C-alpha cells in the first residue's frame, strides 16, 4: 500500500512522542500490505473500523490515538485524513474530516 502524507505521521509523533513506536508499527505493516477490499484491512488490523465509502479508522496504541484514512484499493494507495487523540477524534466527523481541506490535523 502506498501511503501519502507521511509527514503528517511524523509531525504527530513530534507533538505526541508516546505515539511514535505505534505509528511506525502501523506504517510498516500498512506499507507492506496489499488490500483489495475492506475485509483485507480487517484481516490485518482487526480493530479497524470500516466506514462507508473509502474511509477506515485505525486504533493506534491501544486506542489512545485514532488515525482516519481514505483507502483506494484499485490504486493501492492510502491518504491520511486525520490523526488525533481519542478525545480529538470524538470531536470530528470521521466521514468528512480532511486535514488538508481545513479540518483538524
Backbone as XML, in Angstrom:
<?xml version="1.0"?>
<chain id="A" units="angstrom">
  <residue number="1" name="UNK">
    <atom name="N" x="0.857" y="-1.166" z="0.000"/>
    <atom name="CA" x="0.000" y="0.000" z="0.000"/>
    <atom name="C" x="0.909" y="1.236" z="0.000"/>
  </residue>
  <residue number="2" name="UNK">
    <atom name="N" x="0.634" y="2.137" z="-0.873"/>
    <atom name="CA" x="1.396" y="3.390" z="-0.928"/>
    <atom name="C" x="0.723" y="4.416" z="-0.005"/>
  </residue>
  <residue number="3" name="UNK">
    <atom name="N" x="1.472" y="4.903" z="0.958"/>
    <atom name="CA" x="0.925" y="5.818" z="1.961"/>
    <atom name="C" x="1.369" y="7.236" z="1.632"/>
  </residue>
  <residue number="4" name="UNK">
    <atom name="N" x="0.381" y="8.097" z="1.456"/>
    <atom name="CA" x="0.675" y="9.501" z="1.196"/>
    <atom name="C" x="0.679" y="10.292" z="2.502"/>
  </residue>
  <residue number="5" name="UNK">
    <atom name="N" x="1.341" y="11.385" z="2.489"/>
    <atom name="CA" x="1.461" y="12.342" z="3.589"/>
    <atom name="C" x="2.063" y="11.759" z="4.870"/>
  </residue>
  <residue number="6" name="UNK">
    <atom name="N" x="3.185" y="11.089" z="4.714"/>
    <atom name="CA" x="3.944" y="10.545" z="5.848"/>
    <atom name="C" x="4.311" y="11.642" z="6.846"/>
  </residue>
  <residue number="7" name="UNK">
    <atom name="N" x="4.522" y="12.854" z="6.357"/>
    <atom name="CA" x="4.896" y="13.942" z="7.269"/>
    <atom name="C" x="3.821" y="14.186" z="8.328"/>
  </residue>
  <residue number="8" name="UNK">
    <atom name="N" x="2.579" y="13.874" z="8.012"/>
    <atom name="CA" x="1.503" y="14.003" z="9.000"/>
    <atom name="C" x="1.772" y="13.095" z="10.193"/>
  </residue>
  <residue number="9" name="UNK">
    <atom name="N" x="2.235" y="11.880" z="9.916"/>
    <atom name="CA" x="2.562" y="10.942" z="10.989"/>
    <atom name="C" x="3.747" y="11.463" z="11.800"/>
  </residue>
  <residue number="10" name="UNK">
    <atom name="N" x="4.782" y="11.879" z="11.110"/>
    <atom name="CA" x="5.990" y="12.372" z="11.783"/>
    <atom name="C" x="5.683" y="13.612" z="12.623"/>
  </residue>
  <residue number="11" name="UNK">
    <atom name="N" x="4.902" y="14.526" z="12.086"/>
    <atom name="CA" x="4.531" y="15.729" z="12.834"/>
    <atom name="C" x="3.721" y="15.373" z="14.081"/>
  </residue>
  <residue number="12" name="UNK">
    <atom name="N" x="2.841" y="14.383" z="13.936"/>
    <atom name="CA" x="2.013" y="13.995" z="15.073"/>
    <atom name="C" x="2.855" y="13.399" z="16.191"/>
  </residue>
  <residue number="13" name="UNK">
    <atom name="N" x="3.766" y="12.498" z="15.864"/>
    <atom name="CA" x="4.569" y="11.909" z="16.935"/>
    <atom name="C" x="5.547" y="12.925" z="17.514"/>
  </residue>
  <residue number="14" name="UNK">
    <atom name="N" x="5.866" y="13.975" z="16.752"/>
    <atom name="CA" x="6.672" y="15.063" z="17.315"/>
    <atom name="C" x="5.929" y="15.774" z="18.435"/>
  </residue>
  <residue number="15" name="UNK">
    <atom name="N" x="4.621" y="15.926" z="18.258"/>
    <atom name="CA" x="3.788" y="16.567" z="19.274"/>
    <atom name="C" x="3.328" y="15.588" z="20.347"/>
  </residue>
  <residue number="16" name="UNK">
    <atom name="N" x="3.306" y="14.297" z="20.001"/>
    <atom name="CA" x="2.850" y="13.236" z="20.918"/>
    <atom name="C" x="3.881" y="12.104" z="20.887"/>
  </residue>
  <residue number="17" name="UNK">
    <atom name="N" x="5.019" y="12.288" z="21.545"/>
    <atom name="CA" x="6.110" y="11.306" z="21.462"/>
    <atom name="C" x="5.702" y="9.881" z="21.845"/>
  </residue>
  <residue number="18" name="UNK">
    <atom name="N" x="4.725" y="9.739" z="22.683"/>
    <atom name="CA" x="4.272" y="8.411" z="23.087"/>
    <atom name="C" x="3.627" y="7.610" z="21.965"/>
  </residue>
  <residue number="19" name="UNK">
    <atom name="N" x="3.315" y="8.271" z="20.863"/>
    <atom name="CA" x="2.668" y="7.590" z="19.744"/>
    <atom name="C" x="3.654" y="7.076" z="18.704"/>
  </residue>
  <residue number="20" name="UNK">
    <atom name="N" x="4.911" y="7.473" z="18.814"/>
    <atom name="CA" x="5.879" y="7.196" z="17.754"/>
    <atom name="C" x="6.020" y="5.712" z="17.431"/>
  </residue>
  <residue number="21" name="UNK">
    <atom name="N" x="6.285" y="4.905" z="18.419"/>
    <atom name="CA" x="6.518" y="3.477" z="18.178"/>
    <atom name="C" x="5.293" y="2.817" z="17.535"/>
  </residue>
  <residue number="22" name="UNK">
    <atom name="N" x="4.115" y="3.142" z="18.027"/>
    <atom name="CA" x="2.888" y="2.550" z="17.484"/>
    <atom name="C" x="2.620" y="3.021" z="16.063"/>
  </residue>
  <residue number="23" name="UNK">
    <atom name="N" x="2.891" y="4.292" z="15.774"/>
    <atom name="CA" x="2.679" y="4.794" z="14.420"/>
    <atom name="C" x="3.681" y="4.197" z="13.433"/>
  </residue>
  <residue number="24" name="UNK">
    <atom name="N" x="4.911" y="4.013" z="13.867"/>
    <atom name="CA" x="5.898" y="3.360" z="12.998"/>
    <atom name="C" x="5.464" y="1.925" z="12.704"/>
  </residue>
  <residue number="25" name="UNK">
    <atom name="N" x="4.979" y="1.241" z="13.716"/>
    <atom name="CA" x="4.472" y="-0.127" z="13.529"/>
    <atom name="C" x="3.330" y="-0.131" z="12.513"/>
  </residue>
  <residue number="26" name="UNK">
    <atom name="N" x="2.342" y="0.758" z="12.709"/>
    <atom name="CA" x="1.206" y="0.847" z="11.785"/>
    <atom name="C" x="1.692" y="1.129" z="10.364"/>
  </residue>
  <residue number="27" name="UNK">
    <atom name="N" x="2.609" y="2.072" z="10.233"/>
    <atom name="CA" x="3.124" y="2.441" z="8.916"/>
    <atom name="C" x="3.818" y="1.258" z="8.242"/>
  </residue>
  <residue number="28" name="UNK">
    <atom name="N" x="4.687" y="0.574" z="8.963"/>
    <atom name="CA" x="5.427" y="-0.559" z="8.389"/>
    <atom name="C" x="4.489" y="-1.668" z="7.922"/>
  </residue>
  <residue number="29" name="UNK">
    <atom name="N" x="3.499" y="-1.998" z="8.736"/>
    <atom name="CA" x="2.541" y="-3.049" z="8.373"/>
    <atom name="C" x="1.710" y="-2.612" z="7.171"/>
  </residue>
  <residue number="30" name="UNK">
    <atom name="N" x="1.233" y="-1.385" z="7.203"/>
    <atom name="CA" x="0.374" y="-0.875" z="6.130"/>
    <atom name="C" x="1.125" y="-0.752" z="4.817"/>
  </residue>
  <residue number="31" name="UNK">
    <atom name="N" x="2.348" y="-0.292" z="4.875"/>
    <atom name="CA" x="3.142" y="-0.117" z="3.657"/>
    <atom name="C" x="3.372" y="-1.462" z="2.952"/>
  </residue>
  <residue number="32" name="UNK">
    <atom name="N" x="3.484" y="-2.533" z="3.708"/>
    <atom name="CA" x="3.727" y="-3.858" z="3.134"/>
    <atom name="C" x="2.438" y="-4.566" z="2.699"/>
  </residue>
  <residue number="33" name="UNK">
    <atom name="N" x="1.298" y="-4.015" z="3.089"/>
    <atom name="CA" x="0.019" y="-4.672" z="2.825"/>
    <atom name="C" x="-0.415" y="-4.523" z="1.366"/>
  </residue>
  <residue number="34" name="UNK">
    <atom name="N" x="-1.166" y="-5.504" z="0.923"/>
    <atom name="CA" x="-1.887" y="-5.423" z="-0.350"/>
    <atom name="C" x="-3.352" y="-5.650" z="0.000"/>
  </residue>
  <residue number="35" name="UNK">
    <atom name="N" x="-4.113" y="-4.580" z="0.009"/>
    <atom name="CA" x="-5.518" y="-4.655" z="0.363"/>
    <atom name="C" x="-6.360" y="-4.461" z="-0.889"/>
  </residue>
  <residue number="36" name="UNK">
    <atom name="N" x="-7.235" y="-5.399" z="-1.159"/>
    <atom name="CA" x="-8.136" y="-5.304" z="-2.300"/>
    <atom name="C" x="-9.568" y="-5.010" z="-1.880"/>
  </residue>
  <residue number="37" name="UNK">
    <atom name="N" x="-9.852" y="-5.240" z="-0.612"/>
    <atom name="CA" x="-11.180" y="-4.979" z="-0.064"/>
    <atom name="C" x="-11.037" y="-4.543" z="1.393"/>
  </residue>
  <residue number="38" name="UNK">
    <atom name="N" x="-12.124" y="-4.041" z="1.934"/>
    <atom name="CA" x="-12.104" y="-3.639" z="3.344"/>
    <atom name="C" x="-11.898" y="-4.851" z="4.258"/>
  </residue>
  <residue number="39" name="UNK">
    <atom name="N" x="-12.307" y="-6.016" z="3.808"/>
    <atom name="CA" x="-12.084" y="-7.217" z="4.624"/>
    <atom name="C" x="-10.597" y="-7.528" z="4.749"/>
  </residue>
  <residue number="40" name="UNK">
    <atom name="N" x="-9.814" y="-7.191" z="3.742"/>
    <atom name="CA" x="-8.364" y="-7.365" z="3.828"/>
    <atom name="C" x="-7.787" y="-6.476" z="4.926"/>
  </residue>
  <residue number="41" name="UNK">
    <atom name="N" x="-8.327" y="-5.268" z="5.032"/>
    <atom name="CA" x="-7.892" y="-4.360" z="6.101"/>
    <atom name="C" x="-8.205" y="-4.992" z="7.452"/>
  </residue>
  <residue number="42" name="UNK">
    <atom name="N" x="-9.416" y="-5.520" z="7.597"/>
    <atom name="CA" x="-9.835" y="-6.141" z="8.864"/>
    <atom name="C" x="-8.984" y="-7.359" z="9.202"/>
  </residue>
  <residue number="43" name="UNK">
    <atom name="N" x="-8.500" y="-8.065" z="8.212"/>
    <atom name="CA" x="-7.632" y="-9.220" z="8.486"/>
    <atom name="C" x="-6.276" y="-8.764" z="9.003"/>
  </residue>
  <residue number="44" name="UNK">
    <atom name="N" x="-5.837" y="-7.598" z="8.558"/>
    <atom name="CA" x="-4.552" y="-7.055" z="9.012"/>
    <atom name="C" x="-4.693" y="-6.363" z="10.362"/>
  </residue>
  <residue number="45" name="UNK">
    <atom name="N" x="-5.717" y="-5.526" z="10.484"/>
    <atom name="CA" x="-5.974" y="-4.762" z="11.714"/>
    <atom name="C" x="-7.401" y="-5.067" z="12.167"/>
  </residue>
  <residue number="46" name="UNK">
    <atom name="N" x="-7.537" y="-6.024" z="13.049"/>
    <atom name="CA" x="-8.868" y="-6.489" z="13.466"/>
    <atom name="C" x="-9.704" y="-5.402" z="14.138"/>
  </residue>
  <residue number="47" name="UNK">
    <atom name="N" x="-9.057" y="-4.418" z="14.741"/>
    <atom name="CA" x="-9.816" y="-3.365" z="15.439"/>
    <atom name="C" x="-10.160" y="-2.188" z="14.528"/>
  </residue>
  <residue number="48" name="UNK">
    <atom name="N" x="-9.758" y="-2.244" z="13.265"/>
    <atom name="CA" x="-10.076" y="-1.147" z="12.346"/>
    <atom name="C" x="-11.589" y="-1.066" z="12.149"/>
  </residue>
  <residue number="49" name="UNK">
    <atom name="N" x="-12.080" y="0.159" z="12.042"/>
    <atom name="CA" x="-13.497" y="0.386" z="11.769"/>
    <atom name="C" x="-13.631" y="0.775" z="10.299"/>
  </residue>
  <residue number="50" name="UNK">
    <atom name="N" x="-14.410" y="0.022" z="9.567"/>
    <atom name="CA" x="-14.648" y="0.308" z="8.162"/>
    <atom name="C" x="-15.882" y="1.194" z="8.088"/>
  </residue>
  <residue number="51" name="UNK">
    <atom name="N" x="-15.721" y="2.383" z="7.526"/>
    <atom name="CA" x="-16.832" y="3.311" z="7.399"/>
    <atom name="C" x="-17.361" y="3.265" z="5.966"/>
  </residue>
  <residue number="52" name="UNK">
    <atom name="N" x="-18.470" y="3.935" z="5.726"/>
    <atom name="CA" x="-18.991" y="3.962" z="4.365"/>
    <atom name="C" x="-18.010" y="4.691" z="3.454"/>
  </residue>
  <residue number="53" name="UNK">
    <atom name="N" x="-18.089" y="4.397" z="2.186"/>
    <atom name="CA" x="-17.134" y="4.981" z="1.257"/>
    <atom name="C" x="-15.793" y="4.307" z="1.405"/>
  </residue>
  <residue number="54" name="UNK">
    <atom name="N" x="-14.752" y="5.088" z="1.350"/>
    <atom name="CA" x="-13.400" y="4.530" z="1.379"/>
    <atom name="C" x="-12.697" y="4.778" z="2.703"/>
  </residue>
  <residue number="55" name="UNK">
    <atom name="N" x="-13.408" y="5.207" z="3.720"/>
    <atom name="CA" x="-12.794" y="5.589" z="4.998"/>
    <atom name="C" x="-12.597" y="4.408" z="5.929"/>
  </residue>
  <residue number="56" name="UNK">
    <atom name="N" x="-11.435" y="4.428" z="6.601"/>
    <atom name="CA" x="-11.116" y="3.428" z="7.613"/>
    <atom name="C" x="-10.557" y="4.162" z="8.826"/>
  </residue>
  <residue number="57" name="UNK">
    <atom name="N" x="-10.981" y="3.751" z="10.010"/>
    <atom name="CA" x="-10.467" y="4.303" z="11.254"/>
    <atom name="C" x="-9.604" y="3.229" z="11.915"/>
  </residue>
  <residue number="58" name="UNK">
    <atom name="N" x="-8.353" y="3.583" z="12.175"/>
    <atom name="CA" x="-7.414" y="2.667" z="12.810"/>
    <atom name="C" x="-7.196" y="3.085" z="14.260"/>
  </residue>
  <residue number="59" name="UNK">
    <atom name="N" x="-7.221" y="2.115" z="15.170"/>
    <atom name="CA" x="-6.859" y="2.352" z="16.560"/>
    <atom name="C" x="-5.344" y="2.254" z="16.661"/>
  </residue>
  <residue number="60" name="UNK">
    <atom name="N" x="-4.732" y="3.261" z="17.240"/>
    <atom name="CA" x="-3.283" y="3.306" z="17.395"/>
    <atom name="C" x="-2.959" y="3.275" z="18.884"/>
  </residue>
  <residue number="61" name="UNK">
    <atom name="N" x="-2.034" y="2.445" z="19.252"/>
    <atom name="CA" x="-1.569" y="2.309" z="20.635"/>
    <atom name="C" x="-2.729" y="2.038" z="21.594"/>
  </residue>
  <residue number="62" name="UNK">
    <atom name="N" x="-3.400" y="0.918" z="21.331"/>
    <atom name="CA" x="-4.477" y="0.506" z="22.229"/>
    <atom name="C" x="-5.622" y="1.483" z="22.299"/>
  </residue>
  <residue number="63" name="UNK">
    <atom name="N" x="-5.879" y="2.179" z="21.208"/>
    <atom name="CA" x="-6.986" y="3.130" z="21.092"/>
    <atom name="C" x="-6.713" y="4.465" z="21.778"/>
  </residue>
  <residue number="64" name="UNK">
    <atom name="N" x="-5.477" y="4.711" z="22.166"/>
    <atom name="CA" x="-5.129" y="6.021" z="22.721"/>
    <atom name="C" x="-5.197" y="7.086" z="21.633"/>
  </residue>
  <residue number="65" name="UNK">
    <atom name="N" x="-4.938" y="6.662" z="20.398"/>
    <atom name="CA" x="-4.948" y="7.562" z="19.249"/>
    <atom name="C" x="-5.794" y="6.940" z="18.148"/>
  </residue>
  <residue number="66" name="UNK">
    <atom name="N" x="-6.295" y="7.789" z="17.272"/>
    <atom name="CA" x="-7.085" y="7.328" z="16.138"/>
    <atom name="C" x="-6.501" y="7.931" z="14.867"/>
  </residue>
  <residue number="67" name="UNK">
    <atom name="N" x="-6.468" y="7.127" z="13.821"/>
    <atom name="CA" x="-5.995" y="7.566" z="12.509"/>
    <atom name="C" x="-7.103" y="7.257" z="11.515"/>
  </residue>
  <residue number="68" name="UNK">
    <atom name="N" x="-7.533" y="8.279" z="10.785"/>
    <atom name="CA" x="-8.552" y="8.112" z="9.759"/>
    <atom name="C" x="-7.859" y="8.199" z="8.403"/>
  </residue>
  <residue number="69" name="UNK">
    <atom name="N" x="-8.141" y="7.236" z="7.554"/>
    <atom name="CA" x="-7.519" y="7.210" z="6.233"/>
    <atom name="C" x="-8.560" y="6.940" z="5.162"/>
  </residue>
  <residue number="70" name="UNK">
    <atom name="N" x="-8.242" y="7.433" z="3.986"/>
    <atom name="CA" x="-9.017" y="7.131" z="2.793"/>
    <atom name="C" x="-8.208" y="6.118" z="1.997"/>
  </residue>
  <residue number="71" name="UNK">
    <atom name="N" x="-8.810" y="4.977" z="1.697"/>
    <atom name="CA" x="-8.099" y="3.905" z="1.016"/>
    <atom name="C" x="-8.643" y="3.736" z="-0.402"/>
  </residue>
  <residue number="72" name="UNK">
    <atom name="N" x="-7.739" y="3.727" z="-1.365"/>
    <atom name="CA" x="-8.113" y="3.438" z="-2.747"/>
    <atom name="C" x="-7.548" y="2.053" z="-3.059"/>
  </residue>
  <residue number="73" name="UNK">
    <atom name="N" x="-8.413" y="1.076" z="-3.051"/>
    <atom name="CA" x="-7.984" y="-0.311" z="-3.227"/>
    <atom name="C" x="-7.459" y="-0.565" z="-4.639"/>
  </residue>
  <residue number="74" name="UNK">
    <atom name="N" x="-8.083" y="0.057" z="-5.619"/>
    <atom name="CA" x="-7.668" y="-0.143" z="-7.006"/>
    <atom name="C" x="-6.233" y="0.319" z="-7.244"/>
  </residue>
  <residue number="75" name="UNK">
    <atom name="N" x="-5.885" y="1.476" z="-6.683"/>
    <atom name="CA" x="-4.548" y="2.031" z="-6.888"/>
    <atom name="C" x="-3.576" y="1.722" z="-5.753"/>
  </residue>
  <residue number="76" name="UNK">
    <atom name="N" x="-4.042" y="0.928" z="-4.779"/>
    <atom name="CA" x="-3.194" y="0.539" z="-3.654"/>
    <atom name="C" x="-2.575" y="1.763" z="-2.978"/>
  </residue>
  <residue number="77" name="UNK">
    <atom name="N" x="-3.435" y="2.737" z="-2.682"/>
    <atom name="CA" x="-2.955" y="3.964" z="-2.059"/>
    <atom name="C" x="-3.824" y="4.324" z="-0.858"/>
  </residue>
  <residue number="78" name="UNK">
    <atom name="N" x="-3.208" y="5.036" z="0.071"/>
    <atom name="CA" x="-3.875" y="5.429" z="1.299"/>
    <atom name="C" x="-3.499" y="6.874" z="1.616"/>
  </residue>
  <residue number="79" name="UNK">
    <atom name="N" x="-4.502" y="7.689" z="1.895"/>
    <atom name="CA" x="-4.298" y="9.081" z="2.285"/>
    <atom name="C" x="-4.724" y="9.260" z="3.733"/>
  </residue>
  <residue number="80" name="UNK">
    <atom name="N" x="-3.842" y="9.779" z="4.539"/>
    <atom name="CA" x="-4.172" y="10.042" z="5.937"/>
    <atom name="C" x="-5.001" y="11.317" z="5.998"/>
  </residue>
  <residue number="81" name="UNK">
    <atom name="N" x="-6.169" y="11.219" z="6.590"/>
    <atom name="CA" x="-7.087" y="12.352" z="6.694"/>
    <atom name="C" x="-7.043" y="12.999" z="8.073"/>
  </residue>
  <residue number="82" name="UNK">
    <atom name="N" x="-6.653" y="12.208" z="9.084"/>
    <atom name="CA" x="-6.675" y="12.723" z="10.461"/>
    <atom name="C" x="-5.874" y="11.793" z="11.350"/>
  </residue>
  <residue number="83" name="UNK">
    <atom name="N" x="-5.132" y="12.361" z="12.267"/>
    <atom name="CA" x="-4.556" y="11.619" z="13.390"/>
    <atom name="C" x="-4.815" y="12.467" z="14.622"/>
  </residue>
  <residue number="84" name="UNK">
    <atom name="N" x="-5.287" y="11.831" z="15.668"/>
    <atom name="CA" x="-5.525" y="12.583" z="16.890"/>
    <atom name="C" x="-5.682" y="11.665" z="18.087"/>
  </residue>
  <residue number="85" name="UNK">
    <atom name="N" x="-5.770" y="12.300" z="19.233"/>
    <atom name="CA" x="-6.065" y="11.551" z="20.448"/>
    <atom name="C" x="-7.512" y="11.086" z="20.365"/>
  </residue>
  <residue number="86" name="UNK">
    <atom name="N" x="-7.864" y="10.169" z="21.215"/>
    <atom name="CA" x="-9.240" y="9.683" z="21.185"/>
    <atom name="C" x="-10.237" y="10.817" z="21.445"/>
  </residue>
  <residue number="87" name="UNK">
    <atom name="N" x="-10.002" y="11.702" z="22.428"/>
    <atom name="CA" x="-10.924" y="12.832" z="22.616"/>
    <atom name="C" x="-10.988" y="13.760" z="21.391"/>
  </residue>
  <residue number="88" name="UNK">
    <atom name="N" x="-9.871" y="13.986" z="20.706"/>
    <atom name="CA" x="-9.891" y="14.802" z="19.490"/>
    <atom name="C" x="-10.719" y="14.122" z="18.401"/>
  </residue>
  <residue number="89" name="UNK">
    <atom name="N" x="-10.563" y="12.816" z="18.295"/>
    <atom name="CA" x="-11.337" y="12.052" z="17.319"/>
    <atom name="C" x="-12.837" y="12.199" z="17.580"/>
  </residue>
  <residue number="90" name="UNK">
    <atom name="N" x="-13.218" y="12.210" z="18.834"/>
    <atom name="CA" x="-14.632" y="12.333" z="19.185"/>
    <atom name="C" x="-15.238" y="13.660" z="18.723"/>
  </residue>
  <residue number="91" name="UNK">
    <atom name="N" x="-14.407" y="14.654" z="18.429"/>
    <atom name="CA" x="-14.899" y="15.975" z="18.023"/>
    <atom name="C" x="-14.933" y="16.166" z="16.502"/>
  </residue>
  <residue number="92" name="UNK">
    <atom name="N" x="-14.559" y="15.156" z="15.722"/>
    <atom name="CA" x="-14.573" y="15.301" z="14.264"/>
    <atom name="C" x="-15.576" y="14.329" z="13.651"/>
  </residue>
  <residue number="93" name="UNK">
    <atom name="N" x="-15.947" y="14.608" z="12.420"/>
    <atom name="CA" x="-16.788" y="13.697" z="11.656"/>
    <atom name="C" x="-15.852" y="12.835" z="10.820"/>
  </residue>
  <residue number="94" name="UNK">
    <atom name="N" x="-15.743" y="11.574" z="11.167"/>
    <atom name="CA" x="-14.789" y="10.674" z="10.509"/>
    <atom name="C" x="-15.063" y="10.513" z="9.021"/>
  </residue>
  <residue number="95" name="UNK">
    <atom name="N" x="-16.292" y="10.773" z="8.600"/>
    <atom name="CA" x="-16.632" y="10.623" z="7.188"/>
    <atom name="C" x="-16.235" y="11.823" z="6.337"/>
  </residue>
  <residue number="96" name="UNK">
    <atom name="N" x="-16.018" y="12.970" z="6.980"/>
    <atom name="CA" x="-15.733" y="14.170" z="6.196"/>
    <atom name="C" x="-14.433" y="14.879" z="6.558"/>
  </residue>
  <residue number="97" name="UNK">
    <atom name="N" x="-13.841" y="14.560" z="7.703"/>
    <atom name="CA" x="-12.635" y="15.264" z="8.127"/>
    <atom name="C" x="-11.551" y="15.105" z="7.066"/>
  </residue>
  <residue number="98" name="UNK">
    <atom name="N" x="-10.852" y="16.198" z="6.828"/>
    <atom name="CA" x="-9.769" y="16.194" z="5.840"/>
    <atom name="C" x="-8.731" y="17.175" z="6.311"/>
  </residue>
  <residue number="99" name="UNK">
    <atom name="N" x="-7.618" y="16.658" z="6.838"/>
    <atom name="CA" x="-6.564" y="17.512" z="7.373"/>
    <atom name="C" x="-6.051" y="18.497" z="6.342"/>
  </residue>
  <residue number="100" name="UNK">
    <atom name="N" x="-6.234" y="18.180" z="5.073"/>
    <atom name="CA" x="-5.720" y="19.058" z="4.017"/>
    <atom name="C" x="-6.793" y="19.921" z="3.411"/>
  </residue>
  <residue number="101" name="UNK">
    <atom name="N" x="-8.000" y="19.822" z="3.935"/>
    <atom name="CA" x="-9.079" y="20.659" z="3.456"/>
    <atom name="C" x="-9.558" y="21.601" z="4.538"/>
  </residue>
  <residue number="102" name="UNK">
    <atom name="N" x="-8.693" y="21.872" z="5.516"/>
    <atom name="CA" x="-9.031" y="22.796" z="6.569"/>
    <atom name="C" x="-9.545" y="22.145" z="7.829"/>
  </residue>
  <residue number="103" name="UNK">
    <atom name="N" x="-9.542" y="20.821" z="7.879"/>
    <atom name="CA" x="-10.016" y="20.116" z="9.067"/>
    <atom name="C" x="-8.949" y="20.029" z="10.130"/>
  </residue>
  <residue number="104" name="UNK">
    <atom name="N" x="-9.239" y="19.300" z="11.166"/>
    <atom name="CA" x="-8.300" y="19.099" z="12.263"/>
    <atom name="C" x="-7.120" y="18.282" z="11.768"/>
  </residue>
  <residue number="105" name="UNK">
    <atom name="N" x="-5.959" y="18.639" z="12.176"/>
    <atom name="CA" x="-4.755" y="17.870" z="11.806"/>
    <atom name="C" x="-4.082" y="17.384" z="13.039"/>
  </residue>
</chain>
